[in-house]
Amino acid sequence: MKIKIINAIIILTVLLCVVSGCSRTAGRNQGFQDDSKISIVTTIYPVYDFASNIAGDKAEIINLVPAGVEPHDFELSTGDMQLIEQADVFIYNGAGMEHFVDKTLASVSNKDLIVVECAKDIELLKASHSHSHEEDSHESKANNEEAHEEGKIDPHTWLSVSNAILEAEAIKNALIEMDSSNAEYYQNNFETYKEQLQALQDLYVSELSDLSKDTIVVAHEAFGYLCEEYGLKQEGIEGLTADSEPDSARMKEIIDYCKENEVKVIFFEELVSPKVAETVAAEIGAETMVLNPIEGLTAKQEEENLNYIGLMKENLEALKKALK
């Protein structure tokens, strides 16, 4: 009898921990819990945050890519496919950001699923250039060529605040189409969020309008939309592929560029190894700083409830320091 009581206590404790520690990741593992709300699956953090602001308390939203995972490395599980099958709405960024989407949607049997491609009506940017790799082998050559082909389009559309507004509007329109009885609610939420994004846009324009430099050196060329929006340029140590490494020729080229232009900051991304940025920084006596592409959150950022606007403000401070 004592053993049964102890086992019951252990089970109850585990259940309480699961409930009290519920997060986006926990929700992803458990599936949708509230049948009274719209069930939404999002792919990456930016669209999750946009959807959360528009849908408010009318929806239960689960983001597929967990905190701390680089979205380019993410692979769908069987459980993720089941989530999509159960969902009312599936929201993804598009522009080539989510490599798994086309095959996934082709295999979904839920014919009532509403699919929202946030970047569908955004004018896309091509990568400024690409680089070769010394480490390419015959075995990996085909994979690298495919990656470079996909990498010709910069998928980080949300780093332009103007684009973020368009993506939020696309989500709002889809929710109104699906749930017209709450159209006013979604419209009001969108207008409120749009005002917040416009204030962020105004802050960026104001703060970046009078700096002595206009070029940032970044580990990877993820910031094309941000640079185009605010009159900046990016010099990428590497192209769009986050897990690639430059060859020796490119390393020499970027080090010479940094010395000639007295670059004091080399930017890297939190969810990617800073090794290359640190190597360049050590060579030229610069410091490294984070410039966040906001593809996803770290576990700490998730715990702190950081959001797109807050992270964009952190990026603004980093840009100001690098370009002053």
Secondary structure in CASP SS format (residue, H / E / C, confidence):
PFRMAT SS
TARGET T0000
AUTHOR 0000-0000-0000
METHOD secondary structure of the structure
MODEL  1
M C 1.00
K H 1.00
I H 1.00
K H 1.00
I H 1.00
I H 1.00
N H 1.00
A H 1.00
I H 1.00
I H 1.00
I H 1.00
L H 1.00
T H 1.00
V H 1.00
L H 1.00
L H 1.00
C H 1.00
V H 1.00
V H 1.00
S H 1.00
G C 1.00
C C 1.00
S C 1.00
R H 1.00
T H 1.00
A H 1.00
G H 1.00
R H 1.00
N H 1.00
Q H 1.00
G C 1.00
F C 1.00
Q C 1.00
D C 1.00
D C 1.00
S C 1.00
K C 1.00
I E 1.00
S E 1.00
I E 1.00
V E 1.00
T E 1.00
T C 1.00
I C 1.00
Y H 1.00
P H 1.00
V H 1.00
Y H 1.00
D H 1.00
F H 1.00
A H 1.00
S H 1.00
N H 1.00
I H 1.00
A H 1.00
G H 1.00
D H 1.00
K H 1.00
A E 1.00
E E 1.00
I E 1.00
I E 1.00
N E 1.00
L C 1.00
V C 1.00
P C 1.00
A C 1.00
G C 1.00
V C 1.00
E C 1.00
P H 1.00
H H 1.00
D H 1.00
F C 1.00
E C 1.00
L C 1.00
S C 1.00
T H 1.00
G H 1.00
D H 1.00
M H 1.00
Q H 1.00
L H 1.00
I H 1.00
E H 1.00
Q H 1.00
A C 1.00
D C 1.00
V E 1.00
F E 1.00
I E 1.00
Y E 1.00
N C 1.00
G C 1.00
A C 1.00
G C 1.00
M C 1.00
E C 1.00
H C 1.00
F C 1.00
V H 1.00
D H 1.00
K H 1.00
T H 1.00
L H 1.00
A H 1.00
S H 1.00
V C 1.00
S C 1.00
N C 1.00
K C 1.00
D C 1.00
L C 1.00
I E 1.00
V E 1.00
V E 1.00
E E 1.00
C C 1.00
A C 1.00
K C 1.00
D C 1.00
I C 1.00
E C 1.00
L C 1.00
L E 1.00
K E 1.00
A C 1.00
S C 1.00
H C 1.00
S C 1.00
H C 1.00
S C 1.00
H C 1.00
E C 1.00
E C 1.00
D C 1.00
S C 1.00
H H 1.00
E H 1.00
S H 1.00
K H 1.00
A H 1.00
N H 1.00
N H 1.00
E H 1.00
E H 1.00
A H 1.00
H H 1.00
E H 1.00
E H 1.00
G C 1.00
K C 1.00
I E 1.00
D E 1.00
P C 1.00
H C 1.00
T H 1.00
W H 1.00
L H 1.00
S C 1.00
V H 1.00
S H 1.00
N H 1.00
A H 1.00
I H 1.00
L H 1.00
E H 1.00
A H 1.00
E H 1.00
A H 1.00
I H 1.00
K H 1.00
N H 1.00
A H 1.00
L H 1.00
I H 1.00
E H 1.00
M H 1.00
D C 1.00
S H 1.00
S H 1.00
N H 1.00
A H 1.00
E H 1.00
Y H 1.00
Y H 1.00
Q H 1.00
N H 1.00
N H 1.00
F H 1.00
E H 1.00
T H 1.00
Y H 1.00
K H 1.00
E H 1.00
Q H 1.00
L H 1.00
Q H 1.00
A H 1.00
L H 1.00
Q H 1.00
D H 1.00
L H 1.00
Y H 1.00
V H 1.00
S H 1.00
E H 1.00
L C 1.00
S C 1.00
D C 1.00
L C 1.00
S C 1.00
K C 1.00
D C 1.00
T E 1.00
I E 1.00
V E 1.00
V E 1.00
A E 1.00
H E 1.00
E C 1.00
A C 1.00
F C 1.00
G H 1.00
Y H 1.00
L H 1.00
C H 1.00
E H 1.00
E H 1.00
Y C 1.00
G C 1.00
L C 1.00
K E 1.00
Q E 1.00
E E 1.00
G E 1.00
I E 1.00
E E 1.00
G C 1.00
L C 1.00
T C 1.00
A C 1.00
D C 1.00
S C 1.00
E C 1.00
P C 1.00
D C 1.00
S H 1.00
A H 1.00
R H 1.00
M H 1.00
K H 1.00
E H 1.00
I H 1.00
I H 1.00
D H 1.00
Y H 1.00
C H 1.00
K H 1.00
E H 1.00
N C 1.00
E C 1.00
V C 1.00
K C 1.00
V E 1.00
I E 1.00
F E 1.00
F E 1.00
E C 1.00
E C 1.00
L C 1.00
V C 1.00
S C 1.00
P C 1.00
K H 1.00
V H 1.00
A H 1.00
E H 1.00
T H 1.00
V H 1.00
A H 1.00
A H 1.00
E H 1.00
I H 1.00
G C 1.00
A C 1.00
E E 1.00
T E 1.00
M E 1.00
V E 1.00
L C 1.00
N C 1.00
P C 1.00
I C 1.00
E C 1.00
G C 1.00
L C 1.00
T C 1.00
A H 1.00
K H 1.00
Q H 1.00
E H 1.00
E H 1.00
E C 1.00
N C 1.00
L C 1.00
N C 1.00
Y H 1.00
I H 1.00
G H 1.00
L H 1.00
M H 1.00
K H 1.00
E H 1.00
N H 1.00
L H 1.00
E H 1.00
A H 1.00
L H 1.00
K H 1.00
K H 1.00
A H 1.00
L H 1.00
K C 1.00
END
